[in-house]
């Protein structure tokens, strides 16, 4: 009596479970056949662990590829930074050389201007100052 009551009250659910089990079995058979296996000789306990290993290996390979890509990107960024630093150092060196050249040219122009100015003898010692400066310039060039 208890079992009859259970079956009669849950008959709809039992039918649905049986239909779902049949659908699952058909789907499994289709998948196994799709991958070239025989559904009668390849039980789910053998078939699905293969997929689990495959999915794990695939995810690991995907992760490794992403890591490699990140490392390559980091290396490329590092190389670009080094190149930029070298270019900056070159530019800085060129700027310093240009500045030194401009300073040298300005100094030569000042000296040239001193050399060509007219000298008037005065009683305040201008001639002696000029000779002293010229003598110091010659000593500096030694």
C-alpha positions as MATLAB code, in Angstrom:
seq = 'XXXXXXXXXXXXXXXXXXXXXXXXXXXXXXXXXXXXXXXXXXXXXXXXXXXXXXXXXXXXXXXXXXXXXXXXXXXXXXXXXXXXXXXXXXXXXXXXXXXXXXXXXXXXXXXXXXXXXXXXXXXXXXXXXXXXXXXXXXXXXX';
ca = [
       0.000    0.000    0.000;
       2.759    2.549    0.833;
       4.640    1.885   -2.386;
       1.438    2.119   -4.456;
       0.660    5.475   -2.864;
       4.197    6.707   -3.598;
       4.054    5.599   -7.243;
       0.611    7.056   -7.810;
       1.476   10.422   -6.242;
       4.874   10.697   -7.954;
       4.087    9.055  -11.279;
       4.592   12.312  -13.214;
       8.000   12.850  -11.686;
       9.042    9.242  -12.360;
       8.044    9.604  -16.027;
      10.030   12.821  -16.270;
      13.090   11.174  -14.674;
      12.873    8.245  -17.094;
      12.613   10.628  -20.072;
      15.562   12.682  -18.758;
      17.647    9.505  -18.273;
      16.860    8.397  -21.840;
      17.739   11.875  -23.179;
      21.041   11.826  -21.237;
      21.877    8.347  -22.569;
      21.157    9.446  -26.151;
      23.261   12.580  -25.698;
      26.139   10.515  -24.286;
      25.940    8.074  -27.207;
      25.990   10.967  -29.681;
      29.003   12.591  -28.005;
      30.942    9.337  -27.813;
      30.219    8.634  -31.475;
      31.179   12.222  -32.400;
      34.631   11.681  -30.891;
      35.086    8.378  -32.703;
      34.454    6.025  -29.816;
      31.959    3.203  -29.457;
      29.275    3.893  -26.840;
      28.950    0.183  -26.044;
      32.666   -0.300  -25.309;
      33.379    3.127  -23.773;
      31.484    3.654  -20.528;
      31.059    7.150  -19.028;
      33.578    6.271  -16.296;
      36.278    5.946  -18.981;
      35.086    8.610  -21.418;
      34.635   11.613  -19.097;
      37.988   11.424  -17.255;
      39.676   11.819  -20.649;
      37.823   15.105  -21.070;
      38.669   16.211  -17.558;
      42.404   15.662  -18.265;
      42.060   17.392  -21.626;
      40.304   20.436  -20.163;
      42.908   20.721  -17.387;
      45.782   20.427  -19.854;
      44.118   22.975  -22.145;
      43.620   25.479  -19.329;
      47.214   24.973  -18.179;
      48.517   25.506  -21.724;
      46.347   28.603  -22.067;
      47.694   29.942  -18.758;
      51.284   29.185  -19.823;
      50.716   31.002  -23.109;
      49.346   34.047  -21.278;
      52.334   34.045  -18.911;
      54.742   33.788  -21.837;
      52.945   36.627  -23.596;
      53.160   38.795  -20.460;
      56.870   38.023  -20.098;
      57.505   38.899  -23.730;
      55.546   42.140  -23.318;
      57.497   43.005  -20.168;
      60.786   42.290  -21.956;
      59.733   44.441  -24.897;
      58.750   47.281  -22.551;
      62.094   46.944  -20.766;
      64.000   47.092  -24.067;
      61.993   50.112  -25.200;
      62.718   51.835  -21.899;
      66.424   51.101  -22.261;
      66.437   52.435  -25.812;
      64.598   55.554  -24.697;
      67.083   56.030  -21.855;
      70.001   55.668  -24.266;
      68.398   58.159  -26.650;
      67.829   60.531  -23.749;
      71.456   60.167  -22.684;
      72.596   60.807  -26.256;
      70.376   63.871  -26.455;
      71.660   65.093  -23.094;
      75.275   64.575  -24.226;
      74.571   66.422  -27.467;
      72.943   69.271  -25.552;
      75.944   69.513  -23.229;
      78.345   69.513  -26.199;
      76.281   72.184  -27.949;
      76.211   74.265  -24.779;
      79.980   73.905  -24.426;
      80.445   74.913  -28.066;
      78.251   77.981  -27.584;
      80.132   78.920  -24.438;
      83.477   78.495  -26.237;
      82.264   80.599  -29.155;
      81.018   83.276  -26.771;
      84.370   83.235  -24.938;
      86.264   83.511  -28.229;
      84.070   86.413  -29.288;
      84.702   88.164  -25.965;
      88.437   87.677  -26.355;
      88.294   88.780  -29.956;
      86.361   91.870  -28.928;
      88.979   92.613  -26.257;
      91.805   92.162  -28.770;
      90.341   94.626  -31.249;
      89.305   97.429  -28.989;
      91.297  100.605  -29.288;
      93.799  101.259  -26.551;
      94.186  104.730  -25.224;
      96.947  105.523  -22.855;
      95.698  107.085  -19.734;
      97.174  107.905  -16.484;
      94.809  105.569  -14.617;
      96.765  102.356  -15.561;
      94.584  101.089  -18.391;
      97.559   99.959  -20.478;
      99.005   98.010  -17.562;
      95.619   96.325  -16.969;
      95.330   95.295  -20.621;
      98.868   93.911  -20.689;
      98.227   91.999  -17.471;
      95.014   90.496  -18.885;
      96.759   89.541  -22.153;
      99.608   87.985  -20.217;
      97.120   85.973  -18.081;
      95.313   84.782  -21.241;
      98.589   83.573  -22.718;
      99.416   81.749  -19.472;
      95.966   80.146  -19.438;
      96.495   78.863  -22.974;
      99.746   77.182  -21.977;
];
